[in-house]
Amino acid sequence: MIYSFRNSGFRDPETGVYNQTYFMEVFNREWHRHIREHQSLALLYLCPHIHETVKQPHLLEFFMKEVQKAILRTTDLVARMDNDHFALGLFNINEDGTQIVLERIEKKIETFNLEYGKQHTSHVDFELAACVCLPERDLNIELLFQDVEKLSHELELEQSKHTALRLLQ
């Protein structure tokens, strides 16, 4: 990725996706819009595991570009939250739509791992947790973030599956 000062305020320089600050501002604004318009939204946490022995420059950037291809709507948002977590905000979407997006992301990662595996001996493991909710005035936005983080942690501990969807009530 070519570094641009124009994007430096809201982009992660390593991956090119939005940074946490920008994501939180937009997600909060969308949360309040969804309250007014009685629309549901989804928050996804993606945790790719790239072993530190893999010496492939830009691997995380290439990986996230593939994930972004699975998200077809330009209104949806992808951001790097920290070194190990990415957040995806899907707006005006229900549980069925979120499930479809999860499946598309899984297929893109599967394809990425097949292509990457042809040239290298490793692959990228991951957890992908999603929570769908209908924002309401008495529902705290932090609960959604806590719930999806908890679900992501449960997936990491379980290790028998790498994707889960939950409805926050």
C-alpha positions in Angstrom: 0.0 0.0 0.0 1.3 3.4 -0.9 1.2 5.7 2.2 -0.9 8.8 1.7 -1.1 11.8 4.0 -4.6 12.3 2.8 -5.7 9.1 4.4 -3.4 9.1 7.4 -6.1 10.4 9.8 -8.5 7.5 9.4 -6.6 4.6 7.8 -4.5 1.9 9.4 -1.1 2.2 7.6 -0.3 -1.5 7.6 -3.6 -2.8 6.2 -5.3 0.1 4.5 -8.6 -0.4 6.4 -10.1 2.2 8.7 -8.6 2.8 12.1 -10.4 2.3 15.4 -11.1 5.9 16.0 -12.8 6.5 12.7 -14.7 3.2 13.0 -16.0 4.1 16.5 -17.2 7.6 15.3 -19.0 6.2 12.3 -20.5 3.2 14.2 -21.8 5.5 16.9 -23.4 7.8 14.4 -25.0 4.8 12.6 -26.2 3.4 15.9 -28.2 6.5 16.6 -29.5 6.6 13.0 -30.6 3.0 13.3 -32.4 3.9 16.6 -34.4 6.6 14.8 -35.1 4.5 11.7 -35.8 1.2 13.7 -33.2 -0.7 11.6 -31.0 -3.5 12.8 -27.2 -3.7 12.4 -24.4 -6.1 13.0 -21.0 -6.0 14.5 -18.4 -8.6 13.5 -15.0 -9.3 15.0 -12.5 -11.0 12.8 -9.4 -12.3 14.5 -6.8 -13.6 11.9 -3.9 -15.6 13.3 -0.7 -15.1 11.4 2.1 -16.9 13.0 5.1 -14.7 13.8 7.4 -17.1 11.9 5.7 -16.2 8.6 7.9 -13.7 6.9 5.6 -12.5 4.2 5.4 -8.7 3.9 2.0 -7.3 3.3 0.3 -10.6 4.2 -2.2 -9.0 6.5 -2.9 -6.3 3.9 -3.6 -8.9 1.2 -5.7 -10.9 3.6 -7.9 -7.9 4.6 -8.3 -7.0 0.9 -9.9 -10.4 0.3 -12.1 -10.0 3.3 -13.3 -6.6 2.0 -14.2 -8.2 -1.3 -16.7 -10.4 0.6 -18.5 -7.3 1.8 -20.3 -6.1 -1.2 -22.0 -3.0 0.1 -20.0 0.3 0.2 -21.9 1.4 3.3 -20.4 -1.3 5.4 -17.2 -0.6 7.3 -14.0 -2.5 8.1 -11.5 -1.3 10.7 -8.4 -2.5 12.6 -9.2 -2.4 16.3 -5.7 -3.6 17.5 -3.0 -6.0 16.3 -5.2 -9.0 16.6 -8.8 -7.8 15.9 -10.7 -6.3 13.1 -14.2 -5.0 13.4 -16.8 -5.0 10.6 -19.9 -2.9 10.8 -22.8 -4.0 8.7 -25.7 -1.5 8.6 -29.4 -2.0 7.9 -29.0 -5.8 7.9 -30.9 -8.6 9.7 -29.8 -12.0 11.0 -30.2 -13.8 7.6 -28.2 -11.1 5.8 -25.5 -11.3 8.4 -25.3 -15.1 8.0 -24.9 -14.6 4.2 -22.0 -12.1 4.8 -20.4 -14.5 7.2 -20.5 -17.3 4.7 -19.0 -15.1 1.9 -16.2 -14.0 4.3 -15.5 -17.7 5.1 -15.4 -18.6 1.4 -13.0 -15.7 0.6 -10.7 -16.7 3.5 -10.8 -20.3 2.3 -9.9 -19.3 -1.2 -7.2 -17.0 0.1 -5.7 -19.9 2.1 -5.8 -22.2 -0.9 -4.0 -19.6 -3.1 -1.5 -18.7 -0.3 -0.9 -22.4 0.5 0.2 -23.0 -3.1 3.1 -20.7 -2.6 3.8 -21.1 1.1 3.5 -23.9 3.7 1.3 -22.0 6.1 -2.3 -20.6 6.2 -4.3 -18.1 8.2 -6.5 -19.4 10.9 -9.3 -17.1 12.2 -12.3 -16.6 14.4 -15.3 -14.6 13.1 -17.9 -13.6 15.6 -21.0 -11.6 14.8 -23.8 -10.0 16.8 -26.9 -8.6 15.3 -29.1 -6.2 17.2 -31.9 -3.6 16.8 -30.5 -0.5 18.6 -32.9 1.1 21.1 -32.5 4.1 23.3 -32.3 2.0 26.5 -29.7 -0.4 25.0 -26.1 0.6 25.6 -23.9 0.4 22.5 -21.1 -1.0 24.7 -23.1 -4.1 25.3 -22.9 -5.0 21.6 -19.1 -4.6 21.6 -18.8 -6.6 24.9 -21.1 -9.4 23.5 -19.2 -9.8 20.2 -15.9 -9.7 22.0 -17.1 -12.4 24.4 -18.4 -14.5 21.5 -15.0 -14.1 19.7 -13.2 -15.3 22.9 -15.5 -18.3 23.2 -14.7 -19.3 19.6 -11.0 -19.0 20.3 -11.3 -21.3 23.3 -13.7 -23.8 21.6 -11.5 -24.3 18.5 -14.0 -26.7 16.9 -15.5 -24.0 14.8 -14.4 -20.6 13.7 -17.6 -18.7 13.0 -20.6 -17.8 15.2 -23.6 -15.5 15.0 -25.6 -14.3 18.0 -28.7 -12.0 18.3 -28.4 -9.4 21.0 -31.7 -8.7 22.6 
